[in-house]
Amino acid sequence: MYAVVRLNHFDTEKLTAHSTDVAEFDRIHAEQPGFIGSLIVDLGDGKQATVNLWDKEESAKTALPRIGPVVGQLLNPLMAAPSELLGTGPVIKGADLVES
């Protein structure tokens, strides 16, 4: 498994007003071959830490030409600051989730 980790800075008013754009991005993202899912953490004040999971690095890189323009069209207008790529790499341990 391969992960792409980003820190996003959204304008909270725009994010709320354009939730359909976020949903459309999520739909297109989910359609990409090899995409497993995302973990998004609300850090407050419009900041979100995002971990996108892929089956392998090649799938993530292959999706970039499709996803990049979609980010530019749907998500960038909602940002208060540019998205920061924190890193990419193989997942070495997964979460052991316990149902509460």
Backbone hydrogen bonds, N-H to C=O, Kabsch-Sander energy under -0.5 kcal/mol:
donor,donor_aa,acceptor,acceptor_aa,energy
2,Y,54,W,-2.7
3,A,89,G,-3.0
4,V,52,N,-2.1
5,V,87,G,-3.0
6,R,50,T,-2.6
7,L,84,E,-2.6
8,N,6,R,-0.5
8,N,48,Q,-3.1
9,H,81,A,-0.6
10,F,8,N,-0.6
10,F,46,G,-3.3
11,D,78,L,-3.0
12,T,10,F,-0.8
15,L,11,D,-2.8
16,T,12,T,-2.1
17,A,13,E,-2.3
18,H,14,K,-1.9
19,S,16,T,-1.0
21,D,18,H,-1.0
22,V,18,H,-1.3
23,A,19,S,-2.3
24,E,20,T,-2.1
25,F,21,D,-2.3
26,D,22,V,-2.7
27,R,23,A,-2.1
28,I,24,E,-2.3
29,H,25,F,-3.0
30,A,26,D,-2.4
31,E,27,R,-1.1
32,Q,29,H,-1.5
35,F,32,Q,-2.1
36,I,53,L,-3.0
37,G,53,L,-1.3
39,L,51,V,-2.3
41,V,49,A,-2.9
43,L,41,V,-0.7
43,L,47,K,-2.6
44,G,47,K,-0.7
47,K,44,G,-2.1
48,Q,8,N,-2.6
49,A,41,V,-2.3
50,T,6,R,-2.8
50,T,48,Q,-0.5
51,V,39,L,-2.7
52,N,4,V,-2.9
52,N,50,T,-0.5
53,L,37,G,-3.4
53,L,51,V,-0.5
54,W,2,Y,-3.0
55,D,34,G,-2.3
59,S,56,K,-0.6
60,A,56,K,-1.4
61,K,57,E,-2.4
62,T,58,E,-2.5
63,A,59,S,-1.7
64,L,60,A,-0.8
64,L,61,K,-0.5
66,R,63,A,-1.1
67,I,63,A,-3.0
68,G,64,L,-2.9
70,V,66,R,-0.8
71,V,67,I,-2.7
72,G,68,G,-2.3
73,Q,69,P,-2.1
74,L,70,V,-3.0
75,L,70,V,-0.6
75,L,71,V,-1.5
76,N,71,V,-2.8
78,L,75,L,-2.1
79,M,76,N,-1.6
80,A,9,H,-3.4
81,A,9,H,-1.4
84,E,7,L,-2.9
85,L,83,S,-0.5
86,L,5,V,-2.4
86,L,84,E,-0.8
87,G,5,V,-1.5
89,G,3,A,-2.0
91,V,1,M,-2.5
92,I,90,P,-0.6
97,L,95,A,-1.1
